[in-house]
Every structure is written in C-alpha cells, then in structure tokens.
Amino acid sequence: MHSLLGLSLRLPRTGAVRRQLYLVNRPLSTKDSAQPSTTNPATKAGDSAQTPATETPPTGEQPPQPAPPLAPHAGEPEEKIEYIGNTRFPRPRPKPRRTITPGDAVGLDAPAGKVEHTPLTTQLEQKWRDVLSPEKNLESRAKIIREIGESHFQNILDLRNNGDKLFEAPAHLIPAVKAKFLPNLEGKTLAGANVDIVDLCRGKTTLLTVEFVKFAEKHTKSFIDVFEKAYLDQPNVQVVQVNIEENWAKAAVLRMCLPYVRRAIPKHRHSTYVVHYGGVESLRGSLGIANPLIGYSFLVDSKTRVRWYANGEAVKSEAINMVSLTQELIRKAK
C-alpha cells in the first residue's frame, strides 16, 4: 500500500532485531537437524524473560522423538464416518441400547394408591410455589439437562440399528414374592368413563398392553389376538389396552381421531381401552420402557402384580408361553 502511494517506509533495524529476524527466517540445514543446538535459549538477548531454560542432552545422544500416532489393531476396520446425504454433517451415532434384564421384576415396591384429583386453583397455586422454590428450580434444571442430552432421533436410530425387539420374553413367571406392583395411571375409556388402570386390573388376570405411537399397535395386537383367541370367554380374564400420548399437540390430533379408534376396536373392549394424555416418565421408568416406539405387553395377576412382560411383535414361542403362563395365573387365583 505504501509503494502504491509513492512512499517508502524504512524501519531502523538494530543489531538485536536483525539477529532475531535471521534466526526466524534462516533455513534449517542438515547439520542443524542431525545435532541439536547446545546453546541455551535463555542466554539470548531479550529471550530470558519469555523462554525457560531447557535441559540439553549429552553430545552424541538423540533427543526424544514424539510417539507415532496410534494405528488400529491388526484385523480391526478403521472407523468410518457416515454423513447425512450429500452434506458434510456427520450422521448421529446410536447410543448403546438401554434395556432391562429379561425376567427382572418391574413395577413398584408397594401397591399403588388412588390417583389424586387436584382442583385447578390448587394446581395453579402449587405451580407458583414451585416457581419460587430453589429446590424445584434445580430439579427442573436437571430434567432439562437430561432431555437436552438425549436426541429426539435416538429412538429412531435405535430401531434402525437394533430392530423393534429389545429381547425375547422369558418362559417363566416372576415369582410372587419377588414380583412388583403395577403403577397407577388415570385415563378415559372409549366408553367415556374415567378409570384408574390399577382398579381396572384388580381381581382379574389381565393382559395389559402399552403403546405410545401408531407403529406400536401391530406389536401389541400380535399378543392381544393370541390372548383373546384362548381366553375370550373367561369371566375373570381381560385385556386392558393403554394408549398414551405425551405430546400436547399430538394429543389434540388423537382426540379428533377417537371416533376412528372406536370403530377399529371391538365393542366388547371399549370399556378396557384407556387413553391417557400427558407425561408418564415415572411409569416408563418403573416398567422398564426404554424405547416408546415399541409396544409392550404385561401379564398382571389379580393382586395387580406384574408377573411377566414382553416387547415388540410376538414370536411363536412368546405366544405359546403367554397362553400357558396365563393359565397358571388363573389356576393360582382360584
């Protein structure tokens, strides 16, 4: 820029400045690369405050070389990065599948109580107290952090990579002394009555199915069809189907689709088909529901204890075991 303006800018170069420029710009010779310099950088003029003194290796010894980068073990393929479409954005990687050990007891340690119906004014007052409470604010913050750490597409990635079957159900009942109790949930049946699922299951051997999305209907239906074929005429045996919608926007769509649901569900099951709107995080945790895109089926005895459970679409062995285990529960209930 100065040459374009016809000006000449010359900086005075003292001996120290010229020496520093020479040391920076001079090419590295073969002699310099073979044998390290024995001059301590701390003795240079102007460098004693910036550069600490380094230990000079003895004459004839090579300085320590940096370790080479780690190579993959023999026989192990190199990690391949997948990208989304034609972009350079890496595709999200699925986390390890979260599931429970088949046969472990699920549910609550004590029988569930009645669902409390709180008036709207009391709910608003409690909400305002929670807003002003430091402890509740910390709990809300921890919940938000957990939700941020989980991708909305994680469940879809889990299905794509691992399939819609978490595990195959065991061929035996959970012992009565180890079995846990069914958590309670309030909902509205297709017949229009407000019910609690615990009260609905008490006193009867029940196949309880839980589904969150349309995709899971085929999973629960595969168990319901086999169960009703074997026990449709039994007076103390029933099917309770629970349809849960946690998203408020989708809940509005589900409400509009209820007439279609009534036509699709047989009329004799309208009084045991329960629809629930709202979050059920505690129920999902207690029943071991890892992926809400999959349907879940539970055998509940007359004392509302969860004695057997399955997930996904029923395989032949699971269907046979479910029928025989239900017969065992009916015999023990008499």
Solvent accessible surface area in square Angstrom, and as a share of the most:
residue,aa,sasa,rsa
1,M,175,0.78
2,H,91,0.40
3,S,94,0.61
4,L,160,0.80
5,L,120,0.60
6,G,67,0.64
7,L,109,0.54
8,S,92,0.59
9,L,120,0.59
10,R,207,0.76
11,L,134,0.67
12,P,120,0.75
13,R,146,0.53
14,T,82,0.47
15,G,45,0.43
16,A,57,0.45
17,V,66,0.38
18,R,133,0.48
19,R,143,0.52
20,Q,84,0.37
21,L,72,0.36
22,Y,137,0.52
23,L,59,0.30
24,V,121,0.69
25,N,111,0.57
26,R,96,0.35
27,P,117,0.74
28,L,134,0.67
29,S,54,0.35
30,T,114,0.67
31,K,159,0.67
32,D,51,0.26
33,S,77,0.49
34,A,62,0.48
35,Q,96,0.43
36,P,49,0.31
37,S,87,0.56
38,T,94,0.55
39,T,81,0.47
40,N,48,0.25
41,P,41,0.26
42,A,26,0.21
43,T,102,0.60
44,K,65,0.28
45,A,82,0.64
46,G,58,0.56
47,D,41,0.21
48,S,80,0.51
49,A,94,0.73
50,Q,135,0.60
51,T,52,0.30
52,P,102,0.64
53,A,70,0.55
54,T,83,0.49
55,E,167,0.75
56,T,60,0.35
57,P,42,0.27
58,P,85,0.54
59,T,119,0.69
60,G,75,0.72
61,E,98,0.44
62,Q,135,0.60
63,P,46,0.29
64,P,130,0.81
65,Q,134,0.60
66,P,119,0.75
67,A,94,0.73
68,P,109,0.69
69,P,126,0.79
70,L,183,0.91
71,A,81,0.63
72,P,75,0.47
73,H,136,0.61
74,A,108,0.84
75,G,85,0.82
76,E,96,0.43
77,P,125,0.78
78,E,137,0.61
79,E,130,0.58
80,K,169,0.72
81,I,87,0.44
82,E,96,0.43
83,Y,72,0.27
84,I,78,0.40
85,G,62,0.60
86,N,160,0.82
87,T,60,0.35
88,R,181,0.66
89,F,142,0.59
90,P,84,0.53
91,R,78,0.28
92,P,67,0.42
93,R,151,0.55
94,P,50,0.32
95,K,100,0.42
96,P,121,0.76
97,R,56,0.21
98,R,137,0.50
99,T,67,0.39
100,I,50,0.26
101,T,84,0.49
102,P,59,0.37
103,G,20,0.19
104,D,72,0.37
105,A,31,0.24
106,V,9,0.05
107,G,11,0.10
108,L,62,0.31
109,D,120,0.62
110,A,60,0.47
111,P,87,0.55
112,A,19,0.15
113,G,58,0.55
114,K,144,0.61
115,V,44,0.25
116,E,152,0.68
117,H,136,0.61
118,T,58,0.34
119,P,84,0.53
120,L,124,0.61
121,T,93,0.54
122,T,56,0.33
123,Q,89,0.40
124,L,111,0.55
125,E,98,0.44
126,Q,77,0.34
127,K,132,0.56
128,W,158,0.55
129,R,124,0.45
130,D,38,0.19
131,V,77,0.44
132,L,113,0.56
133,S,29,0.18
134,P,91,0.57
135,E,113,0.51
136,K,84,0.36
137,N,63,0.32
138,L,107,0.53
139,E,107,0.48
140,S,60,0.39
141,R,142,0.52
142,A,46,0.36
143,K,88,0.37
144,I,95,0.48
145,I,110,0.56
146,R,131,0.48
147,E,100,0.45
148,I,135,0.69
149,G,50,0.48
150,E,86,0.39
151,S,50,0.32
152,H,172,0.77
153,F,129,0.54
154,Q,24,0.11
155,N,37,0.19
156,I,97,0.49
157,L,15,0.07
158,D,12,0.06
159,L,32,0.16
160,R,133,0.48
161,N,73,0.38
162,N,71,0.36
163,G,32,0.31
164,D,44,0.23
165,K,51,0.21
166,L,21,0.10
167,F,30,0.13
168,E,98,0.44
169,A,8,0.06
170,P,23,0.15
171,A,67,0.52
172,H,105,0.47
173,L,18,0.09
174,I,5,0.03
175,P,67,0.42
176,A,40,0.31
177,V,141,0.81
178,K,138,0.58
179,A,11,0.09
180,K,67,0.28
181,F,41,0.17
182,L,1,0.00
183,P,9,0.06
184,N,31,0.16
185,L,16,0.08
186,E,45,0.20
187,G,8,0.08
188,K,104,0.44
189,T,6,0.04
190,L,7,0.03
191,A,72,0.56
192,G,38,0.37
193,A,51,0.39
194,N,112,0.57
195,V,32,0.18
196,D,11,0.06
197,I,3,0.01
198,V,4,0.02
199,D,58,0.30
200,L,39,0.19
201,C,0,0.00
202,R,126,0.46
203,G,48,0.46
204,K,74,0.31
205,T,4,0.02
206,T,0,0.00
207,L,0,0.00
208,L,1,0.01
209,T,0,0.00
210,V,4,0.02
211,E,2,0.01
212,F,15,0.06
213,V,47,0.27
214,K,136,0.58
215,F,88,0.37
216,A,0,0.00
217,E,55,0.24
218,K,101,0.43
219,H,0,0.00
220,T,0,0.00
221,K,120,0.51
222,S,24,0.15
223,F,1,0.00
224,I,3,0.02
225,D,70,0.36
226,V,48,0.28
227,F,3,0.01
228,E,30,0.13
229,K,188,0.80
230,A,49,0.38
231,Y,14,0.05
232,L,105,0.52
233,D,136,0.70
234,Q,77,0.34
235,P,109,0.68
236,N,92,0.47
237,V,14,0.08
238,Q,23,0.10
239,V,10,0.06
240,V,0,0.00
241,Q,12,0.05
242,V,1,0.00
243,N,15,0.08
244,I,1,0.01
245,E,25,0.11
246,E,60,0.27
247,N,68,0.35
248,W,213,0.75
249,A,47,0.37
250,K,119,0.50
251,A,4,0.03
252,A,49,0.38
253,V,80,0.46
254,L,27,0.13
255,R,128,0.47
256,M,143,0.64
257,C,56,0.34
258,L,30,0.15
259,P,67,0.42
260,Y,120,0.46
261,V,20,0.11
262,R,93,0.34
263,R,183,0.67
264,A,63,0.49
265,I,26,0.13
266,P,56,0.35
267,K,172,0.73
268,H,107,0.48
269,R,21,0.08
270,H,31,0.14
271,S,63,0.41
272,T,20,0.11
273,Y,3,0.01
274,V,0,0.00
275,V,6,0.04
276,H,29,0.13
277,Y,60,0.23
278,G,27,0.26
279,G,62,0.60
280,V,6,0.04
281,E,101,0.45
282,S,97,0.62
283,L,8,0.04
284,R,61,0.22
285,G,61,0.59
286,S,27,0.17
287,L,5,0.02
288,G,15,0.15
289,I,9,0.05
290,A,19,0.14
291,N,4,0.02
292,P,17,0.11
293,L,37,0.18
294,I,0,0.00
295,G,1,0.01
296,Y,10,0.04
297,S,1,0.01
298,F,3,0.01
299,L,0,0.00
300,V,0,0.00
301,D,10,0.05
302,S,29,0.19
303,K,131,0.55
304,T,6,0.03
305,R,45,0.16
306,V,0,0.00
307,R,10,0.04
308,W,2,0.01
309,Y,8,0.03
310,A,2,0.02
311,N,1,0.01
312,G,1,0.01
313,E,83,0.37
314,A,23,0.18
315,V,64,0.37
316,K,163,0.69
317,S,50,0.32
318,E,1,0.00
319,A,15,0.11
320,I,103,0.52
321,N,33,0.17
322,M,0,0.00
323,V,42,0.24
324,S,62,0.40
325,L,11,0.05
326,T,0,0.00
327,Q,82,0.37
328,E,45,0.20
329,L,5,0.02
330,I,18,0.09
331,R,142,0.52
332,K,121,0.51
333,A,59,0.46
334,K,196,0.83
